[in-house]
Amino acid sequence: MATRRVEALLFPLLLLLLSSSCLLASSSKSDPEKKRCVMECSAIPEQQQRKLCVHRCLDHSGDQESGREHNPYYFGRRSYQQWSRTEHGRLEVLERFARRSDHLLGVDNYRLAVLEAEPQTFIMPCHWDAEQVVYVMQGRGRITLLHEERRVSHDIKRGDIMRVPAGMIVYAINKASNERLRVAMLLHPISTPGHIEEYHAAAGRNPQTFYTSFSNEVLEAAFNTPWDKLERVFRSQRKGEFIKITEDQIRALSESKTESWPFGLSNEPYNLLENSPSHSNEHGQLHEAAGNECELLQDLNVDVSIANISERSMMAPNYDTRSTKLAMVVEGRGYIEMACPHRSAERRRSQEETGSQGEQRVRYRTVRSRVSRGSVFVIPAGHPAAAVAAANENLQILCFGIRSENNRRYYLAGRNNVLNRLDRAAKAVAFGVPAEEVEEVLNAQPESVFMPGPDRRREEEEKGWQLVFKFAGF
């Protein structure tokens, strides 16, 4: 009898797995990212977790760039524009946010960029028409900033935040011999909203120096030098923005003396990872820096944070009251879910024409996207969102918070769930069930901020199945 009961339970489970395999075979052929996701699922030993992993690979595909449903909040690898590339490095800039949707107009005057430099590489001097907040995602290097007669150099490493004022000439080196330097950049244009440009003075033909835009006679007068000598200086460089350098050159650049900083604010790098996390448990850590903690950010109305979510764990649903988060994945894979209250245009027009008052004004829709290294997800203020790490690797998410002054973050699940502050009468009226039932649900999760993800929660259920199979002789 026990064997028959197990067979009755096992048969529909096998049918479900077979149907998932058929869907997978038909859909993965046209989607390499989906195929890679499913191949990684096959390495998960537990049957229930493997099935859920495959389901998510199929379920999330509609929210990607090639999917059927438009997701204006997700930006994948194809959303980056390649500004400069050589064999020794590259600079990529994310497309403007408002080009994707009017819902993102509030952050359209900000741009994100990623710079990568191979070991022993010199990054050419330039200045930008934008304020910059720089975060070192990987590696070590040295950065130098110029202002009139002063030169300031700093060693930088993973976790460092730096500010580069608009118009400040800056150059850097990756002085490591075996590690790539990866930097995330938040740029706030000061001239044309949403539009940024970099300008090269100390350069040649590639990158082109802007000196050659002036006439010969103007340059000869400005430098008090004949054109033949100027031409040799301004037209010789052809190696691009990223140049391989020798150990002697690295040593000379590393020994550059630092002079006093000309501004009131210090420009010393602030290491986000060296400070104690604001939240930490076995499921993750959150490091945060706001203007009141980090002098570099004081007048920018920007905060910076990084969450390291352990594999198969999640960050609890939460929202920010004033700040819009530009979330960039530094390492790992997973997915982000967000509750989006925006109504469709058809529903809006219908309600405006009929003037209906009794119907529900808005229906939330789930915005869900798989994310991986380099992915960007925009979380507007007030929008509840949660992030879940995939199996076998942690998910690291860097967030630049726009308009962070007086911002608060409210968590919607876990021990610090803000709804626990509701009085008992309000709980009963709001949810329509007795307060005891509401409190049982709100108090069931003992963790705060970081907690076990869906796969981990089902681990005990999978163990229960294994015990049943073992008892039945399978």
LINLINJO-V869631 format. One record per residue. RES is the residue in one small letter. SS is DSSP state (~ for helix, > for strand, _ for the rest). PSI is psi as a letter, one per 40 degrees, with the letter a starting at -180 (NA if undefined). OMEGA is omega in degrees with one decimal (none if undefined). Layout:
BEGIN
res:RES ss:SS psi:PSI omega:OMEGA
res:RES ss:SS psi:PSI omega:OMEGA
END
This chain:
BEGIN
res:m ss:_ psi:d omega:179.6
res:a ss:~ psi:d omega:-179.9
res:t ss:~ psi:d omega:180.0
res:r ss:~ psi:d omega:179.8
res:r ss:~ psi:d omega:179.5
res:v ss:~ psi:d omega:178.5
res:e ss:~ psi:d omega:179.4
res:a ss:~ psi:d omega:177.3
res:l ss:~ psi:d omega:-174.4
res:l ss:~ psi:d omega:-174.2
res:f ss:~ psi:d omega:178.4
res:p ss:~ psi:d omega:178.1
res:l ss:~ psi:d omega:177.4
res:l ss:~ psi:d omega:177.6
res:l ss:~ psi:d omega:179.6
res:l ss:~ psi:d omega:178.8
res:l ss:~ psi:d omega:178.9
res:l ss:~ psi:d omega:179.4
res:s ss:~ psi:d omega:176.5
res:s ss:~ psi:d omega:179.4
res:s ss:~ psi:d omega:179.1
res:c ss:~ psi:d omega:177.5
res:l ss:~ psi:d omega:179.3
res:l ss:~ psi:d omega:-178.0
res:a ss:~ psi:d omega:-177.3
res:s ss:~ psi:d omega:-174.1
res:s ss:~ psi:d omega:-174.3
res:s ss:~ psi:e omega:-178.9
res:k ss:_ psi:d omega:-176.2
res:s ss:_ psi:e omega:-176.6
res:d ss:_ psi:g omega:-177.6
res:p ss:~ psi:d omega:-179.8
res:e ss:~ psi:d omega:178.5
res:k ss:~ psi:d omega:179.8
res:k ss:~ psi:d omega:178.9
res:r ss:~ psi:d omega:179.3
res:c ss:~ psi:d omega:-177.3
res:v ss:~ psi:d omega:178.1
res:m ss:~ psi:d omega:178.4
res:e ss:~ psi:d omega:177.7
res:c ss:~ psi:d omega:-176.3
res:s ss:_ psi:e omega:-179.6
res:a ss:_ psi:e omega:179.8
res:i ss:_ psi:h omega:-174.0
res:p ss:_ psi:d omega:-175.4
res:e ss:_ psi:h omega:-174.7
res:q ss:~ psi:d omega:-176.4
res:q ss:~ psi:d omega:179.3
res:q ss:~ psi:d omega:178.1
res:r ss:~ psi:d omega:179.2
res:k ss:~ psi:d omega:179.6
res:l ss:~ psi:d omega:178.7
res:c ss:~ psi:d omega:178.6
res:v ss:~ psi:d omega:-179.9
res:h ss:~ psi:d omega:-179.4
res:r ss:~ psi:d omega:177.6
res:c ss:~ psi:d omega:179.8
res:l ss:~ psi:d omega:-173.5
res:d ss:~ psi:d omega:-174.4
res:h ss:~ psi:e omega:-172.8
res:s ss:~ psi:d omega:-177.6
res:g ss:~ psi:e omega:-177.7
res:d ss:~ psi:e omega:179.7
res:q ss:_ psi:i omega:-174.8
res:e ss:_ psi:d omega:-178.5
res:s ss:_ psi:e omega:-175.4
res:g ss:_ psi:i omega:-176.0
res:r ss:_ psi:d omega:-176.1
res:e ss:_ psi:h omega:-178.2
res:h ss:_ psi:h omega:178.2
res:n ss:_ psi:g omega:-175.0
res:p ss:_ psi:e omega:-175.1
res:y ss:_ psi:e omega:-175.9
res:y ss:> psi:h omega:177.8
res:f ss:> psi:h omega:-179.4
res:g ss:_ psi:a omega:-175.3
res:r ss:~ psi:d omega:-178.9
res:r ss:~ psi:e omega:178.5
res:s ss:~ psi:e omega:179.4
res:y ss:> psi:i omega:174.0
res:q ss:> psi:h omega:-178.2
res:q ss:> psi:h omega:-178.1
res:w ss:> psi:d omega:-178.1
res:s ss:> psi:i omega:179.8
res:r ss:> psi:h omega:167.6
res:t ss:> psi:a omega:177.7
res:e ss:_ psi:e omega:-176.1
res:h ss:_ psi:e omega:178.1
res:g ss:> psi:i omega:179.9
res:r ss:> psi:i omega:174.4
res:l ss:> psi:h omega:179.6
res:e ss:> psi:h omega:-177.8
res:v ss:> psi:h omega:179.3
res:l ss:> psi:i omega:178.7
res:e ss:_ psi:i omega:179.1
res:r ss:_ psi:i omega:-174.2
res:f ss:~ psi:d omega:-174.2
res:a ss:~ psi:e omega:175.8
res:r ss:~ psi:d omega:-179.4
res:r ss:_ psi:d omega:-176.5
res:s ss:_ psi:i omega:174.5
res:d ss:~ psi:d omega:178.3
res:h ss:~ psi:e omega:-176.9
res:l ss:~ psi:e omega:179.7
res:l ss:~ psi:d omega:-177.9
res:g ss:~ psi:d omega:179.0
res:v ss:~ psi:e omega:-175.0
res:d ss:_ psi:e omega:178.2
res:n ss:_ psi:f omega:173.8
res:y ss:> psi:i omega:177.4
res:r ss:> psi:i omega:175.5
res:l ss:> psi:i omega:178.3
res:a ss:> psi:i omega:176.7
res:v ss:> psi:h omega:177.4
res:l ss:> psi:h omega:176.9
res:e ss:> psi:h omega:178.5
res:a ss:> psi:h omega:178.4
res:e ss:_ psi:i omega:179.1
res:p ss:_ psi:i omega:177.1
res:q ss:_ psi:f omega:-177.8
res:t ss:> psi:i omega:176.0
res:f ss:> psi:h omega:178.6
res:i ss:> psi:h omega:-169.5
res:m ss:> psi:i omega:177.6
res:p ss:> psi:i omega:175.6
res:c ss:> psi:i omega:168.1
res:h ss:> psi:i omega:-177.7
res:w ss:> psi:i omega:173.7
res:d ss:_ psi:f omega:-176.8
res:a ss:> psi:i omega:168.9
res:e ss:> psi:h omega:-177.9
res:q ss:> psi:h omega:165.3
res:v ss:> psi:h omega:-173.0
res:v ss:> psi:h omega:175.7
res:y ss:> psi:h omega:-179.3
res:v ss:> psi:h omega:-178.5
res:m ss:> psi:d omega:-175.9
res:q ss:> psi:i omega:170.8
res:g ss:_ psi:a omega:178.6
res:r ss:> psi:i omega:179.3
res:g ss:> psi:a omega:177.0
res:r ss:> psi:h omega:-177.7
res:i ss:> psi:i omega:-178.2
res:t ss:> psi:h omega:178.9
res:l ss:> psi:h omega:-177.3
res:l ss:> psi:h omega:172.8
res:h ss:> psi:h omega:-178.3
res:e ss:_ psi:b omega:-175.9
res:e ss:_ psi:e omega:-175.8
res:r ss:> psi:i omega:176.9
res:r ss:> psi:h omega:-178.0
res:v ss:> psi:h omega:179.6
res:s ss:> psi:i omega:178.5
res:h ss:> psi:h omega:167.1
res:d ss:> psi:h omega:-178.9
res:i ss:> psi:i omega:-179.6
res:k ss:> psi:i omega:-178.8
res:r ss:_ psi:h omega:179.8
res:g ss:_ psi:e omega:-178.0
res:d ss:> psi:h omega:170.2
res:i ss:> psi:h omega:175.0
res:m ss:> psi:i omega:174.6
res:r ss:> psi:h omega:175.8
res:v ss:> psi:h omega:-178.3
res:p ss:_ psi:i omega:177.6
res:a ss:_ psi:h omega:178.4
res:g ss:_ psi:e omega:-179.8
res:m ss:_ psi:h omega:176.4
res:i ss:> psi:h omega:-175.4
res:v ss:> psi:i omega:172.0
res:y ss:> psi:i omega:-173.5
res:a ss:> psi:i omega:172.9
res:i ss:> psi:i omega:165.3
res:n ss:> psi:h omega:-174.7
res:k ss:_ psi:e omega:177.7
res:a ss:_ psi:i omega:179.9
res:s ss:_ psi:e omega:-174.8
res:n ss:_ psi:e omega:-178.8
res:e ss:_ psi:h omega:178.5
res:r ss:_ psi:i omega:174.1
res:l ss:> psi:h omega:179.5
res:r ss:> psi:h omega:-175.5
res:v ss:> psi:h omega:171.7
res:a ss:> psi:h omega:-176.3
res:m ss:> psi:h omega:168.9
res:l ss:> psi:h omega:-177.0
res:l ss:> psi:h omega:178.0
res:h ss:> psi:g omega:-176.3
res:p ss:> psi:i omega:-179.4
res:i ss:_ psi:e omega:-177.8
res:s ss:_ psi:c omega:178.5
res:t ss:_ psi:h omega:-178.1
res:p ss:_ psi:h omega:177.2
res:g ss:_ psi:e omega:-176.1
res:h ss:_ psi:h omega:-179.3
res:i ss:_ psi:i omega:175.4
res:e ss:_ psi:i omega:171.7
res:e ss:> psi:i omega:-174.7
res:y ss:> psi:h omega:-179.6
res:h ss:_ psi:h omega:173.1
res:a ss:_ psi:d omega:179.6
res:a ss:_ psi:g omega:-177.0
res:a ss:_ psi:a omega:-178.2
res:g ss:> psi:b omega:177.3
res:r ss:> psi:d omega:179.6
res:n ss:_ psi:h omega:-3.5
res:p ss:_ psi:i omega:-177.4
res:q ss:> psi:h omega:173.9
res:t ss:_ psi:i omega:179.8
res:f ss:~ psi:e omega:177.3
res:y ss:~ psi:d omega:-177.2
res:t ss:~ psi:e omega:174.5
res:s ss:~ psi:e omega:177.5
res:f ss:_ psi:i omega:178.2
res:s ss:_ psi:i omega:-178.6
res:n ss:~ psi:d omega:-176.3
res:e ss:~ psi:d omega:177.6
res:v ss:~ psi:d omega:179.0
res:l ss:~ psi:d omega:178.5
res:e ss:~ psi:d omega:179.4
res:a ss:~ psi:d omega:-177.1
res:a ss:~ psi:d omega:-177.5
res:f ss:~ psi:e omega:-177.4
res:n ss:_ psi:f omega:-175.1
res:t ss:_ psi:h omega:178.6
res:p ss:_ psi:i omega:-173.9
res:w ss:~ psi:d omega:-176.7
res:d ss:~ psi:d omega:176.6
res:k ss:~ psi:d omega:177.5
res:l ss:~ psi:d omega:-178.2
res:e ss:~ psi:d omega:179.3
res:r ss:~ psi:d omega:-179.1
res:v ss:~ psi:d omega:-170.8
res:f ss:~ psi:e omega:-177.7
res:r ss:_ psi:e omega:-176.4
res:s ss:_ psi:d omega:-174.2
res:q ss:_ psi:h omega:-179.2
res:r ss:_ psi:e omega:-171.6
res:k ss:_ psi:e omega:179.6
res:g ss:_ psi:a omega:-174.9
res:e ss:_ psi:e omega:-177.9
res:f ss:> psi:h omega:-171.3
res:i ss:> psi:h omega:175.3
res:k ss:> psi:h omega:-179.3
res:i ss:_ psi:i omega:-176.7
res:t ss:_ psi:i omega:177.5
res:e ss:~ psi:d omega:176.9
res:d ss:~ psi:d omega:178.2
res:q ss:~ psi:d omega:176.7
res:i ss:~ psi:d omega:-179.5
res:r ss:~ psi:d omega:-179.6
res:a ss:~ psi:d omega:179.4
res:l ss:~ psi:d omega:-179.2
res:s ss:~ psi:d omega:-178.7
res:e ss:_ psi:e omega:179.8
res:s ss:_ psi:h omega:-177.0
res:k ss:_ psi:i omega:178.4
res:t ss:_ psi:h omega:177.9
res:e ss:_ psi:i omega:-176.3
res:s ss:_ psi:i omega:-178.1
res:w ss:_ psi:h omega:-171.4
res:p ss:_ psi:e omega:-175.9
res:f ss:_ psi:i omega:179.4
res:g ss:_ psi:d omega:-178.9
res:l ss:_ psi:i omega:176.4
res:s ss:_ psi:i omega:177.1
res:n ss:_ psi:e omega:176.6
res:e ss:_ psi:h omega:176.7
res:p ss:_ psi:i omega:177.5
res:y ss:> psi:h omega:-176.8
res:n ss:> psi:h omega:-176.1
res:l ss:_ psi:d omega:-173.4
res:l ss:_ psi:e omega:-178.6
res:e ss:_ psi:e omega:176.8
res:n ss:_ psi:i omega:-179.5
res:s ss:_ psi:h omega:179.2
res:p ss:_ psi:i omega:176.8
res:s ss:_ psi:d omega:175.6
res:h ss:> psi:h omega:-179.1
res:s ss:> psi:h omega:168.9
res:n ss:> psi:a omega:-176.2
res:e ss:_ psi:e omega:-177.1
res:h ss:_ psi:e omega:176.9
res:g ss:> psi:i omega:177.2
res:q ss:> psi:i omega:177.7
res:l ss:> psi:h omega:175.2
res:h ss:> psi:h omega:-175.9
res:e ss:> psi:i omega:175.6
res:a ss:> psi:h omega:177.0
res:a ss:_ psi:i omega:-176.7
res:g ss:_ psi:d omega:179.9
res:n ss:_ psi:e omega:179.0
res:e ss:_ psi:d omega:-175.6
res:c ss:_ psi:h omega:-175.6
res:e ss:~ psi:d omega:-178.2
res:l ss:~ psi:d omega:-173.1
res:l ss:~ psi:e omega:-166.7
res:q ss:_ psi:d omega:-173.9
res:d ss:_ psi:e omega:-177.7
res:l ss:_ psi:e omega:-177.0
res:n ss:_ psi:f omega:-177.9
res:v ss:> psi:i omega:169.2
res:d ss:> psi:i omega:-178.8
res:v ss:> psi:h omega:177.1
res:s ss:> psi:i omega:174.4
res:i ss:> psi:h omega:178.4
res:a ss:> psi:h omega:176.0
res:n ss:> psi:h omega:-175.6
res:i ss:> psi:h omega:-178.8
res:s ss:_ psi:i omega:-177.4
res:e ss:_ psi:h omega:-178.8
res:r ss:_ psi:f omega:173.8
res:s ss:> psi:i omega:-177.6
res:m ss:> psi:i omega:170.3
res:m ss:> psi:h omega:-172.9
res:a ss:> psi:i omega:173.7
res:p ss:> psi:h omega:-178.3
res:n ss:> psi:i omega:173.7
res:y ss:> psi:i omega:176.6
res:d ss:> psi:i omega:-173.5
res:t ss:_ psi:d omega:-175.3
res:r ss:_ psi:d omega:-171.0
res:s ss:_ psi:h omega:170.1
res:t ss:> psi:h omega:-175.3
res:k ss:> psi:h omega:169.7
res:l ss:> psi:h omega:-171.9
res:a ss:> psi:h omega:179.2
res:m ss:> psi:h omega:179.2
res:v ss:> psi:h omega:179.1
res:v ss:> psi:d omega:179.0
res:e ss:> psi:i omega:172.3
res:g ss:_ psi:a omega:-180.0
res:r ss:_ psi:i omega:177.1
res:g ss:> psi:a omega:175.7
res:y ss:> psi:i omega:179.4
res:i ss:> psi:h omega:173.9
res:e ss:> psi:h omega:-179.4
res:m ss:> psi:h omega:174.5
res:a ss:> psi:h omega:-174.6
res:c ss:> psi:h omega:-176.1
res:p ss:_ psi:e omega:-175.1
res:h ss:_ psi:h omega:178.7
res:r ss:_ psi:i omega:175.1
res:s ss:_ psi:i omega:-179.8
res:a ss:~ psi:d omega:-179.6
res:e ss:~ psi:d omega:-179.6
res:r ss:~ psi:d omega:-179.8
res:r ss:~ psi:d omega:-179.3
res:r ss:~ psi:d omega:-179.7
res:s ss:~ psi:d omega:-178.4
res:q ss:~ psi:d omega:178.6
res:e ss:~ psi:d omega:-178.6
res:e ss:~ psi:d omega:-176.5
res:t ss:~ psi:d omega:-178.7
res:g ss:_ psi:f omega:-177.8
res:s ss:_ psi:h omega:-177.0
res:q ss:_ psi:d omega:-172.7
res:g ss:_ psi:e omega:-177.0
res:e ss:_ psi:i omega:176.8
res:q ss:_ psi:h omega:-172.5
res:r ss:_ psi:d omega:-175.6
res:v ss:_ psi:i omega:173.9
res:r ss:_ psi:h omega:-178.2
res:y ss:_ psi:i omega:173.6
res:r ss:> psi:i omega:-179.7
res:t ss:> psi:h omega:171.3
res:v ss:> psi:h omega:-173.5
res:r ss:> psi:h omega:179.4
res:s ss:> psi:h omega:166.5
res:r ss:> psi:i omega:179.6
res:v ss:> psi:i omega:177.2
res:s ss:_ psi:a omega:-174.1
res:r ss:_ psi:h omega:179.6
res:g ss:_ psi:e omega:179.1
res:s ss:_ psi:i omega:176.9
res:v ss:> psi:h omega:178.2
res:f ss:> psi:h omega:-179.0
res:v ss:> psi:h omega:179.4
res:i ss:> psi:h omega:-179.0
res:p ss:_ psi:i omega:177.6
res:a ss:_ psi:h omega:177.6
res:g ss:_ psi:e omega:-177.9
res:h ss:_ psi:h omega:177.2
res:p ss:_ psi:h omega:-178.5
res:a ss:> psi:i omega:177.1
res:a ss:> psi:i omega:178.9
res:a ss:> psi:h omega:-176.9
res:v ss:> psi:h omega:178.8
res:a ss:> psi:i omega:178.2
res:a ss:_ psi:i omega:178.5
res:a ss:_ psi:i omega:169.6
res:n ss:_ psi:e omega:175.9
res:e ss:_ psi:i omega:177.6
res:n ss:_ psi:i omega:177.4
res:l ss:> psi:h omega:179.3
res:q ss:> psi:h omega:-177.4
res:i ss:> psi:h omega:175.3
res:l ss:> psi:h omega:-180.0
res:c ss:> psi:h omega:166.4
res:f ss:> psi:h omega:-179.6
res:g ss:> psi:h omega:-178.6
res:i ss:> psi:h omega:-175.5
res:r ss:_ psi:g omega:-173.1
res:s ss:_ psi:e omega:-177.6
res:e ss:_ psi:h omega:-179.3
res:n ss:_ psi:f omega:178.8
res:n ss:_ psi:i omega:172.9
res:r ss:_ psi:i omega:176.4
res:r ss:> psi:h omega:179.4
res:y ss:> psi:h omega:177.3
res:y ss:> psi:i omega:-170.6
res:l ss:_ psi:e omega:175.5
res:a ss:_ psi:i omega:179.0
res:g ss:_ psi:a omega:-175.9
res:r ss:_ psi:d omega:179.9
res:n ss:_ psi:f omega:176.6
res:n ss:_ psi:h omega:-176.8
res:v ss:~ psi:d omega:179.8
res:l ss:~ psi:e omega:174.0
res:n ss:~ psi:e omega:-179.9
res:r ss:~ psi:e omega:176.3
res:l ss:_ psi:h omega:173.9
res:d ss:_ psi:i omega:-171.0
res:r ss:~ psi:d omega:-179.4
res:a ss:~ psi:d omega:179.4
res:a ss:~ psi:d omega:177.5
res:k ss:~ psi:d omega:-178.0
res:a ss:~ psi:d omega:-178.0
res:v ss:~ psi:d omega:-174.6
res:a ss:~ psi:d omega:-176.2
res:f ss:~ psi:e omega:178.4
res:g ss:_ psi:e omega:175.4
res:v ss:_ psi:i omega:-179.7
res:p ss:_ psi:i omega:-177.8
res:a ss:~ psi:d omega:-179.2
res:e ss:~ psi:d omega:178.7
res:e ss:~ psi:d omega:178.5
res:v ss:~ psi:d omega:-177.6
res:e ss:~ psi:d omega:177.0
res:e ss:~ psi:d omega:178.7
res:v ss:~ psi:d omega:-175.6
res:l ss:~ psi:d omega:-176.4
res:n ss:_ psi:e omega:-175.3
res:a ss:_ psi:d omega:-177.7
res:q ss:_ psi:h omega:-177.7
res:p ss:_ psi:e omega:-178.2
res:e ss:_ psi:i omega:175.4
res:s ss:_ psi:i omega:178.0
res:v ss:_ psi:c omega:177.6
res:f ss:> psi:h omega:-174.3
res:m ss:> psi:i omega:178.0
res:p ss:> psi:h omega:178.3
res:g ss:_ psi:i omega:-177.9
res:p ss:~ psi:d omega:-178.4
res:d ss:~ psi:d omega:-180.0
res:r ss:~ psi:d omega:-179.2
res:r ss:~ psi:d omega:-178.9
res:r ss:_ psi:e omega:-178.5
res:e ss:~ psi:d omega:179.0
res:e ss:~ psi:d omega:177.2
res:e ss:~ psi:d omega:177.8
res:e ss:~ psi:d omega:178.1
res:k ss:~ psi:d omega:177.2
res:g ss:~ psi:d omega:176.0
res:w ss:~ psi:d omega:-178.8
res:q ss:~ psi:d omega:177.6
res:l ss:~ psi:d omega:178.2
res:v ss:~ psi:d omega:179.9
res:f ss:~ psi:d omega:-179.8
res:k ss:~ psi:d omega:179.2
res:f ss:~ psi:d omega:-177.3
res:a ss:~ psi:e omega:176.1
res:g ss:_ psi:e omega:178.2
res:f ss:_ psi:NA omega:none
END
